[in-house]
Amino acid sequence: MLQSTQHSAADTEKATVYQLANGHHTNNNGDCGKVRSQTKVPERRRTNMLVKEFCNRRCILTSSGLLLVASGTFFILFFPIIFQDILQEELKLRPGSRSYDSWVTPPFPLAMDVYFFNWTNPEDITNHSTKPILEELGPYRFIEHPTKVDIEWHDENATVSYRKKSIYYFDEEGSNGSLDDVISSINIVAVSAAKRSKYWGYLKQKGVSLGLNVYEQKINVVKTAGELLFDGYEDNMVLMGKHMFDADEVPFDRVGWFYTRNNSADLIGHYNIHTGVEDIAMLGKMGEWNYKPRTNFFEGTCGMLNGSAGEFFPPGLSKEHPIELFTPDMCRSLPLDFEEEVTIHGQKAYKYSGDRRAIDNGTLYPETACFSAGEIVPSGVLNISSCRFGTPVFVSFPHYYAADPFYLDQVEGLSPSKEKHQFYMSMEPTTSVPLDVAARLQLNIMIEPYENINLFSDVKRVFLPVLWFEQHVIMPPELAGEIGQALTIPSIVRLCGIVMVVFGVVLLLWTPLERMFFRRRRVAGTCGNKDSAAFNSVRSFNLTTEKGLLSAAEKKNGIPTTATAIVLVDKLLEKPEKLALTDSSPQMSSPEPESAPLIEGRNATIVKS
């Protein structure tokens, strides 16, 4: 009876362990003792399908993550370099490029404002106790429509040659005055004649003095604004000079500060600049002017053609390095130093302005001494008489801004202001495109005494301002906005690259995280919670029965082997998953029995572990 009971309980436990180990289930009615082996193959197939589905999803997530990380890293590290290359290709000057059309003909008109200084007391020029009194008139605004003509490309050295032709229209609405306004100004013809004879002999100087008297020349002239500018006015002494001298010495038949400039391509000369095709660092730099690599008006380094023609600059500005602008009106390059960062139409710009160094003549900076052209004067004016056919013209900033106070004390009626009279260029630092340009210069005439010329024998030496002009050009907001939008592309791409890298890392970590937090999954089956409860009840019953029977046998015979048997049975029942079961054995192999002492006269069979 005992042996049959033990076998019955052990068989039940073994069958249950076998069923759970092989994925067999019982029905919902709790009939767990009946093995449904026919569900074994479908369960394995479903498991394989789940494994394949898991592997496919894992492969998709991993490959997508790697692709996003690689693409995002590429955009972050290499797109700025690619963008710079694209930008440089767009900035290069060549036929058909984006900048070509706007270079040939600017997309918007330019304005030039001219201010005259009306000399109200010319009769006091010989009174050394009285200063010249000046009255500023204007502005007289002219609209300029420039265009490039005689364009010729030189592929062998990546340069382009051209001339600049401009047509000026008087803007009456934008002007504060009329071209018929009468203005008293210095007689430039008389001053030029006296200056030319400065180093002549006594007889020649007396001949010039006689000619000035014969042609009734005075120290000043009274002309209209139009005559002093583009229209010009006739002068008998000029007409005489054209017959007496070569055409190069007296090139004009009329007198006017901007005479022959309107609708002409010859006054400011022939340009040759670098296109930047071979070297972007050379973009816009002067190659030649009037077919020469330097000017003959200044000696040494002062005669070099440094800097840009004013329309193109190499990309990538630096605050530590100044920019240089070649100005044909001065026949030299003008250095501009970095001043501050400004904002133009929402775009960041570097402002480069002219300071004392830009108009120094060697007084403050020894390297600028070659600009003095033989006239040792305080800092603030530049002698360009050699550039103006010997006329004693000196250039400064308007109202002697940033000049030595010596000049301001010589006259009355000037009031320098940084906001009104500063020369500056504000440029976008990445593309070096000018956003705000204010080119402001003042023309001054040096009056000095000449002993042998009666008209100037008693005058005092003074630098008399004649006029000043400005070209203030601000890029339209829509064009500045296009530049700003183009420059935001690298930031947008970099942000997209960062987002791609983040999402790629998330996809790469998704599978490990999913396995970590969701490793235990419930497999759908026919045995539910009731089957687990039934299994636990069977194990508990069998364990209690075995322990009770073996304990009784131990007490009766006093043999300690029963305790060992109980421990072994406990281990067997607590960990059924460690039993060596195979799918090919439908029934568990019976362990070899071991005889134990008689328990109530009967043998008890104990299973080894």
KOLZAGU-138492 format. One record per residue (C-alpha): residue number from 1; x, y, z. Coordinates in steps of 0.1 Angstrom, whole numbers, plus 5000, padded with zeros to 4 digits. Layout:
// residues N
PT  gumar    px    py    pz
PT    NUM     X     Y     Z
...
// end
This chain:
// residues 609
PT  gumar    px    py    pz
PT      1  5000  5000  5000
PT      2  5028  5024  5009
PT      3  5048  5016  4978
PT      4  5018  5021  4955
PT      5  5010  5054  4972
PT      6  5046  5065  4967
PT      7  5046  5055  4931
PT      8  5013  5072  4925
PT      9  5025  5105  4940
PT     10  5059  5103  4923
PT     11  5044  5095  4889
PT     12  5019  5124  4893
PT     13  5048  5148  4902
PT     14  5070  5136  4873
PT     15  5042  5139  4848
PT     16  5035  5175  4859
PT     17  5071  5185  4858
PT     18  5075  5169  4823
PT     19  5044  5187  4810
PT     20  5056  5221  4823
PT     21  5091  5216  4810
PT     22  5079  5208  4775
PT     23  5053  5235  4772
PT     24  5023  5212  4776
PT     25  4992  5226  4792
PT     26  4960  5213  4806
PT     27  4925  5224  4798
PT     28  4907  5251  4816
PT     29  4888  5226  4838
PT     30  4920  5218  4857
PT     31  4927  5185  4840
PT     32  4965  5189  4841
PT     33  4973  5152  4842
PT     34  4964  5147  4806
PT     35  4992  5157  4783
PT     36  4982  5174  4750
PT     37  5013  5166  4730
PT     38  4996  5176  4697
PT     39  5001  5214  4706
PT     40  5038  5210  4709
PT     41  5046  5216  4672
PT     42  5023  5247  4667
PT     43  5038  5262  4699
PT     44  5073  5258  4685
PT     45  5063  5273  4652
PT     46  5048  5302  4669
PT     47  5079  5307  4689
PT     48  5100  5307  4658
PT     49  5077  5333  4643
PT     50  5080  5355  4673
PT     51  5118  5351  4672
PT     52  5119  5360  4635
PT     53  5096  5390  4641
PT     54  5119  5401  4670
PT     55  5150  5397  4649
PT     56  5135  5417  4620
PT     57  5125  5445  4642
PT     58  5158  5445  4659
PT     59  5176  5446  4626
PT     60  5154  5475  4614
PT     61  5160  5495  4645
PT     62  5197  5489  4645
PT     63  5202  5498  4609
PT     64  5180  5528  4611
PT     65  5199  5540  4642
PT     66  5233  5535  4626
PT     67  5221  5554  4595
PT     68  5208  5583  4615
PT     69  5239  5586  4636
PT     70  5262  5584  4606
PT     71  5242  5610  4586
PT     72  5239  5633  4616
PT     73  5276  5631  4623
PT     74  5283  5639  4586
PT     75  5261  5669  4586
PT     76  5276  5682  4619
PT     77  5313  5677  4609
PT     78  5314  5682  4572
PT     79  5285  5703  4560
PT     80  5301  5736  4572
PT     81  5331  5729  4550
PT     82  5308  5720  4521
PT     83  5288  5752  4526
PT     84  5320  5773  4526
PT     85  5330  5757  4493
PT     86  5295  5764  4478
PT     87  5296  5800  4491
PT     88  5330  5806  4476
PT     89  5319  5793  4443
PT     90  5289  5817  4443
PT     91  5311  5847  4453
PT     92  5336  5843  4425
PT     93  5332  5868  4398
PT     94  5327  5853  4363
PT     95  5302  5855  4335
PT     96  5269  5839  4346
PT     97  5277  5839  4383
PT     98  5251  5851  4408
PT     99  5271  5883  4415
PT    100  5279  5891  4378
PT    101  5247  5910  4369
PT    102  5247  5931  4401
PT    103  5283  5939  4395
PT    104  5278  5951  4360
PT    105  5247  5971  4369
PT    106  5237  5976  4406
PT    107  5201  5965  4412
PT    108  5193  5998  4430
PT    109  5203  6034  4422
PT    110  5230  6052  4441
PT    111  5228  6086  4456
PT    112  5255  6112  4459
PT    113  5251  6143  4481
PT    114  5273  6173  4475
PT    115  5277  6201  4501
PT    116  5293  6235  4491
PT    117  5311  6259  4514
PT    118  5300  6294  4504
PT    119  5330  6318  4511
PT    120  5313  6349  4524
PT    121  5344  6372  4530
PT    122  5369  6366  4502
PT    123  5380  6402  4503
PT    124  5395  6396  4538
PT    125  5420  6371  4525
PT    126  5448  6396  4529
PT    127  5437  6405  4564
PT    128  5457  6381  4586
PT    129  5435  6389  4616
PT    130  5404  6376  4600
PT    131  5395  6340  4592
PT    132  5376  6329  4561
PT    133  5339  6326  4570
PT    134  5322  6296  4554
PT    135  5285  6288  4550
PT    136  5275  6252  4542
PT    137  5250  6248  4514
PT    138  5232  6217  4503
PT    139  5229  6189  4500
PT    140  5226  6188  4462
PT    141  5216  6153  4455
PT    142  5224  6134  4424
PT    143  5211  6099  4415
PT    144  5238  6078  4399
PT    145  5232  6049  4375
PT    146  5266  6032  4371
PT    147  5275  6004  4347
PT    148  5306  5985  4336
PT    149  5318  5989  4300
PT    150  5347  5976  4280
PT    151  5347  5943  4300
PT    152  5375  5920  4291
PT    153  5383  5887  4309
PT    154  5418  5874  4314
PT    155  5417  5837  4322
PT    156  5455  5834  4323
PT    157  5458  5854  4355
PT    158  5421  5853  4367
PT    159  5414  5890  4363
PT    160  5389  5912  4345
PT    161  5394  5946  4330
PT    162  5367  5973  4327
PT    163  5358  6009  4328
PT    164  5331  6025  4349
PT    165  5305  6047  4333
PT    166  5279  6066  4353
PT    167  5250  6088  4345
PT    168  5239  6114  4371
PT    169  5205  6129  4374
PT    170  5198  6158  4397
PT    171  5172  6149  4424
PT    172  5154  6181  4432
PT    173  5131  6166  4458
PT    174  5160  6151  4477
PT    175  5181  6183  4476
PT    176  5181  6213  4498
PT    177  5187  6238  4471
PT    178  5188  6243  4434
PT    179  5215  6240  4408
PT    180  5209  6277  4401
PT    181  5221  6287  4436
PT    182  5249  6312  4434
PT    183  5280  6302  4454
PT    184  5312  6321  4461
PT    185  5342  6298  4459
PT    186  5380  6298  4454
PT    187  5392  6306  4419
PT    188  5408  6272  4411
PT    189  5423  6284  4379
PT    190  5442  6313  4395
PT    191  5454  6291  4423
PT    192  5466  6263  4399
PT    193  5485  6288  4378
PT    194  5503  6303  4408
PT    195  5511  6269  4422
PT    196  5525  6257  4389
PT    197  5549  6287  4388
PT    198  5561  6282  4424
PT    199  5595  6269  4414
PT    200  5599  6289  4382
PT    201  5623  6318  4378
PT    202  5615  6354  4385
PT    203  5606  6363  4349
PT    204  5582  6333  4344
PT    205  5565  6341  4377
PT    206  5560  6377  4366
PT    207  5546  6365  4333
PT    208  5520  6344  4352
PT    209  5512  6374  4374
PT    210  5507  6395  4343
PT    211  5484  6369  4327
PT    212  5462  6367  4359
PT    213  5459  6405  4357
PT    214  5451  6406  4320
PT    215  5424  6380  4323
PT    216  5410  6398  4354
PT    217  5414  6368  4376
PT    218  5403  6372  4413
PT    219  5409  6352  4444
PT    220  5374  6339  4442
PT    221  5347  6332  4416
PT    222  5309  6334  4419
PT    223  5292  6307  4399
PT    224  5261  6285  4402
PT    225  5261  6251  4418
PT    226  5255  6235  4384
PT    227  5285  6253  4369
PT    228  5308  6243  4398
PT    229  5298  6207  4395
PT    230  5289  6188  4362
PT    231  5282  6216  4338
PT    232  5315  6235  4342
PT    233  5322  6271  4332
PT    234  5344  6287  4306
PT    235  5375  6305  4316
PT    236  5396  6325  4291
PT    237  5429  6316  4309
PT    238  5420  6279  4305
PT    239  5414  6284  4268
PT    240  5448  6301  4265
PT    241  5465  6273  4283
PT    242  5451  6247  4260
PT    243  5469  6265  4231
PT    244  5501  6270  4250
PT    245  5505  6237  4268
PT    246  5502  6200  4259
PT    247  5468  6184  4262
PT    248  5480  6162  4291
PT    249  5487  6194  4311
PT    250  5454  6211  4303
PT    251  5430  6183  4295
PT    252  5397  6202  4299
PT    253  5382  6232  4281
PT    254  5359  6241  4310
PT    255  5363  6243  4347
PT    256  5341  6222  4371
PT    257  5348  6197  4399
PT    258  5329  6169  4382
PT    259  5331  6181  4347
PT    260  5333  6152  4321
PT    261  5324  6127  4348
PT    262  5287  6125  4338
PT    263  5281  6099  4311
PT    264  5318  6093  4307
PT    265  5340  6062  4312
PT    266  5374  6079  4310
PT    267  5377  6101  4341
PT    268  5382  6075  4368
PT    269  5404  6054  4347
PT    270  5409  6018  4336
PT    271  5405  5990  4362
PT    272  5419  5955  4364
PT    273  5408  5934  4394
PT    274  5411  5898  4404
PT    275  5380  5876  4401
PT    276  5389  5851  4428
PT    277  5385  5821  4404
PT    278  5420  5807  4412
PT    279  5423  5821  4447
PT    280  5393  5833  4466
PT    281  5416  5854  4489
PT    282  5423  5876  4459
PT    283  5386  5884  4451
PT    284  5381  5920  4442
PT    285  5417  5931  4448
PT    286  5433  5956  4424
PT    287  5456  5943  4398
PT    288  5462  5973  4377
PT    289  5449  6009  4373
PT    290  5454  6027  4341
PT    291  5474  5997  4328
PT    292  5500  6000  4356
PT    293  5505  5978  4388
PT    294  5511  6009  4409
PT    295  5506  6047  4407
PT    296  5532  6073  4399
PT    297  5517  6099  4422
PT    298  5533  6086  4454
PT    299  5566  6070  4461
PT    300  5575  6037  4478
PT    301  5547  6017  4493
PT    302  5523  6046  4491
PT    303  5521  6041  4453
PT    304  5511  6004  4456
PT    305  5476  5993  4445
PT    306  5465  5978  4478
PT    307  5430  5966  4487
PT    308  5398  5963  4468
PT    309  5381  5984  4441
PT    310  5352  5987  4466
PT    311  5327  5962  4453
PT    312  5342  5928  4462
PT    313  5362  5917  4492
PT    314  5376  5883  4501
PT    315  5352  5863  4523
PT    316  5359  5859  4560
PT    317  5367  5892  4576
PT    318  5389  5896  4607
PT    319  5387  5922  4634
PT    320  5425  5923  4637
PT    321  5432  5931  4600
PT    322  5420  5963  4584
PT    323  5404  5965  4550
PT    324  5418  5987  4522
PT    325  5397  6006  4496
PT    326  5412  6020  4464
PT    327  5397  6054  4456
PT    328  5405  6069  4422
PT    329  5396  6104  4435
PT    330  5426  6102  4458
PT    331  5448  6080  4435
PT    332  5456  6058  4465
PT    333  5443  6031  4488
PT    334  5425  6042  4520
PT    335  5429  6019  4550
PT    336  5399  6013  4573
PT    337  5403  5998  4608
PT    338  5377  5977  4626
PT    339  5356  5998  4650
PT    340  5327  5978  4663
PT    341  5300  5952  4655
PT    342  5267  5967  4643
PT    343  5234  5953  4631
PT    344  5220  5962  4596
PT    345  5185  5950  4588
PT    346  5189  5923  4615
PT    347  5222  5911  4601
PT    348  5255  5913  4621
PT    349  5281  5934  4604
PT    350  5317  5945  4611
PT    351  5321  5983  4609
PT    352  5354  5995  4595
PT    353  5360  6032  4597
PT    354  5386  6058  4587
PT    355  5406  6072  4616
PT    356  5437  6093  4621
PT    357  5459  6067  4605
PT    358  5438  6067  4573
PT    359  5445  6104  4565
PT    360  5479  6107  4581
PT    361  5508  6122  4562
PT    362  5536  6110  4583
PT    363  5530  6133  4613
PT    364  5516  6105  4635
PT    365  5526  6073  4616
PT    366  5560  6073  4600
PT    367  5550  6047  4574
PT    368  5526  6073  4559
PT    369  5552  6099  4553
PT    370  5553  6091  4515
PT    371  5518  6106  4512
PT    372  5530  6141  4521
PT    373  5542  6147  4486
PT    374  5567  6173  4498
PT    375  5542  6193  4519
PT    376  5549  6190  4556
PT    377  5516  6197  4573
PT    378  5498  6185  4604
PT    379  5479  6152  4603
PT    380  5445  6152  4588
PT    381  5449  6161  4552
PT    382  5464  6143  4522
PT    383  5482  6160  4494
PT    384  5468  6148  4460
PT    385  5480  6177  4439
PT    386  5500  6153  4417
PT    387  5468  6134  4411
PT    388  5449  6166  4401
PT    389  5472  6181  4374
PT    390  5492  6201  4399
PT    391  5463  6218  4415
PT    392  5470  6222  4453
PT    393  5441  6199  4463
PT    394  5442  6183  4498
PT    395  5417  6157  4508
PT    396  5403  6152  4543
PT    397  5372  6140  4560
PT    398  5343  6164  4560
PT    399  5346  6194  4584
PT    400  5381  6182  4592
PT    401  5368  6153  4612
PT    402  5396  6133  4629
PT    403  5421  6159  4617
PT    404  5445  6181  4637
PT    405  5427  6211  4653
PT    406  5451  6233  4634
PT    407  5428  6231  4603
PT    408  5396  6238  4622
PT    409  5411  6269  4638
PT    410  5419  6284  4604
PT    411  5383  6289  4593
PT    412  5349  6296  4608
PT    413  5317  6277  4601
PT    414  5328  6241  4605
PT    415  5315  6216  4631
PT    416  5328  6181  4627
PT    417  5304  6152  4637
PT    418  5311  6115  4637
PT    419  5275  6106  4627
PT    420  5276  6130  4597
PT    421  5312  6130  4586
PT    422  5327  6096  4594
PT    423  5340  6075  4565
PT    424  5330  6038  4571
PT    425  5320  6005  4556
PT    426  5298  5979  4574
PT    427  5302  5945  4560
PT    428  5287  5910  4567
PT    429  5318  5891  4581
PT    430  5312  5858  4564
PT    431  5306  5869  4528
PT    432  5323  5903  4531
PT    433  5293  5918  4513
PT    434  5289  5956  4521
PT    435  5256  5963  4539
PT    436  5261  5999  4548
PT    437  5287  6022  4531
PT    438  5293  6059  4537
PT    439  5321  6073  4516
PT    440  5327  6109  4527
PT    441  5355  6131  4516
PT    442  5362  6168  4516
PT    443  5382  6188  4490
PT    444  5404  6216  4503
PT    445  5425  6241  4485
PT    446  5458  6253  4499
PT    447  5462  6291  4495
PT    448  5497  6303  4501
PT    449  5516  6335  4494
PT    450  5538  6339  4462
PT    451  5561  6369  4464
PT    452  5563  6375  4426
PT    453  5526  6370  4419
PT    454  5506  6401  4428
PT    455  5473  6383  4433
PT    456  5488  6361  4461
PT    457  5516  6382  4474
PT    458  5498  6393  4506
PT    459  5476  6363  4514
PT    460  5482  6341  4543
PT    461  5487  6303  4542
PT    462  5453  6286  4548
PT    463  5436  6254  4538
PT    464  5402  6265  4525
PT    465  5374  6239  4523
PT    466  5356  6240  4490
PT    467  5330  6211  4491
PT    468  5325  6177  4505
PT    469  5304  6148  4491
PT    470  5291  6115  4504
PT    471  5278  6084  4488
PT    472  5257  6067  4515
PT    473  5244  6033  4503
PT    474  5224  6009  4525
PT    475  5215  5975  4511
PT    476  5177  5971  4507
PT    477  5161  5949  4535
PT    478  5150  5922  4511
PT    479  5185  5917  4497
PT    480  5200  5917  4533
PT    481  5173  5892  4543
PT    482  5183  5868  4514
PT    483  5219  5869  4527
PT    484  5208  5862  4562
PT    485  5186  5833  4551
PT    486  5215  5818  4532
PT    487  5238  5821  4562
PT    488  5214  5803  4585
PT    489  5216  5771  4564
PT    490  5246  5757  4582
PT    491  5230  5763  4616
PT    492  5197  5746  4605
PT    493  5216  5716  4590
PT    494  5237  5714  4622
PT    495  5206  5713  4643
PT    496  5191  5687  4621
PT    497  5223  5666  4624
PT    498  5221  5668  4662
PT    499  5185  5657  4661
PT    500  5194  5628  4638
PT    501  5222  5617  4661
PT    502  5199  5618  4692
PT    503  5172  5598  4675
PT    504  5197  5573  4661
PT    505  5211  5567  4696
PT    506  5176  5562  4709
PT    507  5169  5536  4682
PT    508  5202  5518  4689
PT    509  5194  5516  4726
PT    510  5158  5507  4722
PT    511  5163  5469  4718
PT    512  5186  5465  4749
PT    513  5163  5487  4769
PT    514  5133  5467  4758
PT    515  5150  5434  4767
PT    516  5160  5448  4800
PT    517  5126  5460  4811
PT    518  5104  5435  4792
PT    519  5124  5403  4794
PT    520  5096  5383  4811
PT    521  5067  5380  4787
PT    522  5036  5360  4792
PT    523  5031  5333  4765
PT    524  4994  5328  4757
PT    525  4983  5292  4765
PT    526  4954  5271  4776
PT    527  4966  5267  4812
PT    528  4959  5298  4831
PT    529  4961  5307  4868
PT    530  4940  5277  4877
PT    531  4966  5253  4863
PT    532  4993  5269  4884
PT    533  4972  5266  4915
PT    534  4965  5229  4907
PT    535  5001  5222  4901
PT    536  5011  5238  4934
PT    537  4984  5218  4952
PT    538  4997  5185  4938
PT    539  5033  5194  4947
PT    540  5023  5203  4982
PT    541  5002  5171  4987
PT    542  5030  5148  4974
PT    543  5056  5165  4994
PT    544  5036  5162  5026
PT    545  5029  5125  5019
PT    546  5065  5117  5013
PT    547  5077  5135  5043
PT    548  5051  5119  5065
PT    549  5059  5084  5054
PT    550  5096  5087  5056
PT    551  5095  5103  5090
PT    552  5074  5075  5104
PT    553  5099  5050  5090
PT    554  5128  5068  5106
PT    555  5111  5069  5140
PT    556  5104  5032  5139
PT    557  5137  5019  5127
PT    558  5160  5048  5139
PT    559  5180  5048  5107
PT    560  5192  5083  5096
PT    561  5191  5076  5059
PT    562  5154  5087  5058
PT    563  5164  5122  5066
PT    564  5188  5123  5037
PT    565  5160  5109  5015
PT    566  5137  5137  5026
PT    567  5162  5164  5017
PT    568  5168  5148  4984
PT    569  5131  5146  4977
PT    570  5127  5183  4987
PT    571  5153  5193  4962
PT    572  5137  5172  4936
PT    573  5103  5187  4941
PT    574  5114  5223  4945
PT    575  5134  5225  4913
PT    576  5117  5203  4887
PT    577  5132  5224  4859
PT    578  5166  5209  4865
PT    579  5155  5174  4856
PT    580  5171  5161  4825
PT    581  5141  5157  4803
PT    582  5141  5153  4766
PT    583  5115  5157  4740
PT    584  5120  5122  4727
PT    585  5111  5105  4760
PT    586  5073  5105  4764
PT    587  5077  5092  4799
PT    588  5103  5098  4826
PT    589  5128  5070  4832
PT    590  5124  5054  4866
PT    591  5154  5058  4889
PT    592  5169  5027  4904
PT    593  5151  5019  4937
PT    594  5170  5014  4969
PT    595  5158  4991  4996
PT    596  5152  5007  5030
PT    597  5144  4992  5063
PT    598  5110  4979  5068
PT    599  5084  5005  5077
PT    600  5056  4988  5095
PT    601  5067  4955  5080
PT    602  5068  4968  5044
PT    603  5097  4979  5022
PT    604  5097  5017  5013
PT    605  5112  5027  4980
PT    606  5133  5060  4980
PT    607  5143  5077  4948
PT    608  5179  5090  4946
PT    609  5186  5125  4936
// end
